[in-house]
Amino acid sequence: MQFNEPRVPPLNEVEYVQELISSRKAINQLNFDEKCDEELDWNKPVLSIVKEMKGSISYYLNPISSHLKLKEKGLDVNSIDIKDHETSVKEYIRQKGTIFNLRATLMRHKDLFLRWGLFANQVFVRSEIPPREKELIISRTAWLCKSEYEWQHHITGAKRAGLFSDQLIDRIKEGPDAEGWDPFDATLVRAVDELYTDNFISDSTWNILSERYKINQLIEILFIVGYYNLLALVLNSLGVQLEGMYKSDLE
Amino acid sequence: MSKKDKEQIIKKVDEIEPRLDKPRIPPLDETDFIKELYLFHNALNRLEYAKRKDIESEWENEMDFLIQWLKGYNETTFKDLSSFLKLEEKGLDMDSFNLEDFKDSIKSYIRQEGTIFNIRATMIKYRKLRLKWLLLASHVTYDSLLPPRDKEILILRIAWLCGAKYEWDHHVIVGKRVGLSYDDFDRIKRGSEIQGWNPFDATLVRAADELYRNTFISEKTWKTLTERYDSNQIMDLTFVVGAYNMLAMFLNSFGVQTEDCVKRIID
């Protein structure tokens, strides 16, 4: 289902980094009055959004500026003309550019990018489901949705983090009835299959899940599967290309 | 929703069977829900966005817009509620009165007017996720670049495909407001092959079908879409279908029930 070229091309490396810098400048002007009143428990989630917004851009931008050795040169990312560093920026993104094509494609649409980014951060980074279980849910979703991009990114990440063995990856492809599953893992995979085929978790699966998971985690399963399904249809339809470094992982 | 809208909505053709006839996880009760909204509103009001006067980038405009949107999000609800409770006449305001003293009135307010109560009062149990969803929804639902009528066709078709009764019920009301007729609703249920479609509307239904079945928009459908939409609009199209599919999974699996006030309007 992948094309050889994207239907909507990503920004090029320099444009992408320029947008990162410009969006950071904009986001840094956001402030939250922190006079905390214990009772106002909504302060915490709202404050964490502000921090996440600021942090997420730095997460992508800081490694680039250290790759460019700006500090050693007495420069900083806000004052340079990024076009002067085109070759190094390209080199950095080709080598390490995590989720570059996805972000550089959606970045064309700023309003969407800003709001999508925060939601994505919740399911991808801030999830209350344990990481290995979360990656199981995501990978099975990616597999069913035939998203090469999503699958390669998550399988690679989970292998590097030591979460997945090769046998486990085979089982994820085979589904909940494969041999050798831990029973709860199989239930998670079954939940994904039920949602993919029927948009509904059956009673028997729900009962097993709710024995272990709290309400937040139950809400999250739905939004993880739903979100990675959303992302798969975006990736597939826009023809977002897998980056070279992930392709080599395939061999 | 105004009285006039309510009168315009007449009769449905077929029904989606609800997956569950009661919720697996119940929503907050009405008073607790209003309390949450109020705390949420207060927290959002502590956000400040200082847009620079000299240098303006598009990002600054987007940020400014988003923060204003968030701050204003619950304002209408509080305005309506306080006039329903006749707070002003009683010399009270939202900041000074005790919600517990108005339990019954809050209940009847929500039963009568609270159109999207159950989904919010369920999701709000997980504050952070509710907030993040609101951010995404603020784009796909409210600030989408798609024409409102096109967007509702997509939402209704994906709700129908997912068998999401709650989503369908609510969006029939929205659809009516943006100019969809009962013939349109009927066609949306029957799919893109049925007679009487305007060709572009049929393409929208086909796009939703393809995304639902294949997680992919075919070459032919893509071409027709790009004749009218630019690439940002197409991104919005994929996001709206995906987001409402996601919401359908949540609504179905939690057994979120259509509110009586909505049932009364669409039955």
Interface residues (C-beta under 8 A of the other chain):
Chain A: M1 R7 V8 E19 S22 S23 K25 A26 I27 Q29 L30 N31 F32 D33 E34 K35 E39 L40 D41 W42 N43 K44 P45 V46 S48 I49 V50 L106 R108 H109 K110 D111 L112 L114 R115 W116 L118 F119 N121 Q122 R126 C145 K146 S147 L195 D198 N199 F200 I201 W206 S210 I215 N216 L218 I219 E220 L222 F223 V225 G226 Y227 N229 L230 L231 A232 L233 V234 N236 S237 L238
Chain B: R19 R24 I25 E36 L39 F40 N42 A43 L44 R46 L47 E48 Y49 A50 K51 R52 S57 E58 W59 E60 E62 M63 F65 L66 I67 M123 K125 Y126 R127 K128 L129 L131 K132 W133 L135 L136 S138 H139 D143 C162 G163 A164 L211 N214 T215 F216 I217 W222 S231 N232 I234 M235 D236 T238 F239 V241 G242 A243 N245 M246 L247 A248 M249 F250 N252 S253 F254
